[in-house]
Each structure stands twice: as structure tokens, then as C-alpha cells.
Amino acid sequence: MSGPDELTPAEARVTDLLHQLAAPAPGPPGTALVRHVVRTARWQRTVRSALSAAGNVVAAVADGLAVLLRRRG
């Protein structure tokens, strides 16, 4: 026999469902995406000038090589 404090399977299921309903709802949809985009934008802002400078150096070297190769050929 079960004691007075033990729940029947149906009562246990109802209790479980009520606990799920009482749990705090997750944040609005897309919150994680917004955080990720903002974090990525902040990272890109700090690195953008260095990447731009490196791209300019590579372009200048490529242009210089193209000029040198045209003179020889």
C-alpha cells in the first residue's frame, strides 16, 4: 500500500506539467542571434582597419609585380 504522501502516477504527471508551466519562459526568439551578431560586429570593427591595411599592401605588391613583369616581357 502507498503512504498518504506518495503521489499516484497521474498526480505525478500533473505535478510535472505544472512545474514545466511555472518555469520561466525563454527570452524572445532571436535573442541569441542578436547577441551573436553584435559580438561579431564588435570584433570586426576592431580588426577592420588592420585587415584593410593588409589588403592594401597585398594589392600594392601585386600591382608592383604586374608592372615589373610587363617590363621584362
C-alpha positions as CSV (number, residue, x, y, z in Angstrom):
1,M,0.0,0.0,0.0
2,S,1.1,3.5,-0.7
3,G,1.5,6.0,2.1
4,P,-0.6,9.2,2.3
5,D,2.3,11.4,1.0
6,E,3.0,9.4,-2.2
7,L,1.6,10.6,-5.5
8,T,-0.2,8.4,-7.9
9,P,1.2,8.3,-11.4
10,A,-1.5,10.7,-12.7
11,E,-0.8,13.1,-9.8
12,A,3.0,12.9,-10.5
13,R,2.4,13.7,-14.2
14,V,0.1,16.7,-13.3
15,T,2.8,17.9,-10.9
16,D,5.5,17.6,-13.6
17,L,3.4,19.5,-16.1
18,L,2.6,22.3,-13.6
19,H,6.3,22.6,-12.9
20,Q,7.0,23.0,-16.6
21,L,4.4,25.7,-16.9
22,A,5.8,27.5,-13.8
23,A,9.3,27.6,-15.3
24,P,10.4,31.0,-16.7
25,A,9.7,31.3,-20.4
26,P,12.7,31.6,-22.7
27,G,13.6,35.0,-24.0
28,P,12.2,36.4,-27.2
29,P,13.0,34.4,-30.3
30,G,16.2,35.5,-31.9
31,T,17.9,36.8,-28.7
32,A,20.9,34.5,-29.2
33,L,21.2,35.5,-32.8
34,V,21.2,39.2,-31.9
35,R,23.9,38.7,-29.3
36,H,26.0,36.7,-31.8
37,V,25.6,39.4,-34.5
38,V,26.5,42.2,-32.1
39,R,29.5,40.3,-30.8
40,T,30.7,39.6,-34.4
41,A,30.2,43.2,-35.4
42,R,32.3,44.4,-32.4
43,W,35.1,42.0,-33.3
44,Q,35.0,43.1,-36.9
45,R,35.1,46.8,-36.1
46,T,38.4,46.3,-34.1
47,V,40.1,44.3,-36.8
48,R,38.7,46.0,-39.9
49,S,41.5,48.7,-40.1
50,A,44.3,46.1,-39.8
51,L,42.7,43.9,-42.5
52,S,42.1,46.8,-44.8
53,A,45.8,47.8,-44.4
54,A,46.9,44.3,-45.1
55,G,44.7,44.1,-48.2
56,N,46.1,47.4,-49.5
57,V,49.7,46.1,-49.0
58,V,48.9,42.9,-50.9
59,A,47.2,44.9,-53.7
60,A,50.2,47.2,-54.0
61,V,52.6,44.2,-54.1
62,A,50.5,42.6,-56.8
63,D,50.4,45.8,-58.8
64,G,54.2,46.2,-58.4
65,L,54.8,42.7,-59.6
66,A,52.5,43.2,-62.6
67,V,54.5,46.3,-63.6
68,L,57.8,44.5,-63.2
69,L,56.6,41.5,-65.2
70,R,55.3,43.7,-68.1
71,R,58.6,45.5,-68.4
72,R,60.5,42.2,-68.7
73,G,58.1,40.6,-71.1
